[in-house]
Amino acid sequence: MSLVSLSGIFGNAASGMRSAQAQLDIVARNVSNAGTAGYTRKEAPLQTLVADSNAYGVTPGEVTRSVSRSLLQELRAGESIAAQLAVSEDFLAKLELSFGTPGDESSIATAVGKIGDAFRDLINEPNSSTLQQQVLQRAKNFATAANALSETIQGLRSDADSLIASATETFNVTVRELAELNRSIAGLRGLGKSTADLED
């Protein structure tokens, strides 16, 4: 066996060992980051090294993310809908509490019912000062309940405005961070380096 062919065998073996080490490093990263939020499994397919139509070893290709873009889009859409429903549920629950439950003495429905009853009684005895006072008192009770409901609604509106302002600020910060990441990714691509970690 010539020294040239022996050198080729050693070269092939060395490239195979380097490639195997690189593959093990990627596997180790995948295992250690399995529970890390936002991390995606990485792959680096082996590529054959060719010179003068002859294979002389292997090398790991560019490290890429193993992720389904369509599933990722569906996940993000689902998270967005879930967040929207959670906020709506929170606001509607607070509004429901301010209305009160039917039969609850402090509910707006009870106040409306009582003022209606008082007016019906007054129709039967329009000259009764007691019933007149009862109508006035129940009208005041209704007005108090209506004012409390109005204040609750205004408070919820103010809370919503604050949440929108906070979400807008968070969105703006995220957009700036994404723009910086995109510049870094473009720079690495220009150098022919892997952008998988930055894409995560």
Salt bridges, closest charged atoms under 4 A:
GLU43 OE2 - ARG41 NH1 3.15
ASP90 OD2 - LYS94 NZ 3.49
GLU105 OE1 - LYS114 NZ 2.49
ASP117 OD1 - ARG120 NH2 2.40
GLU169 OE2 - ARG176 NH2 3.91
GLU180 OE1 - ARG183 NH2 2.84
ASP197 OD1 - ARG29 NH2 2.66
ASP197 OD1 - LYS42 NZ 3.80
GLU199 OE1 - ARG65 NH1 3.73
GLU199 OE2 - ARG189 NH2 3.49
ASP200 OD2 - LYS42 NZ 2.40
ASP200 OD1 - ARG65 NE 2.80
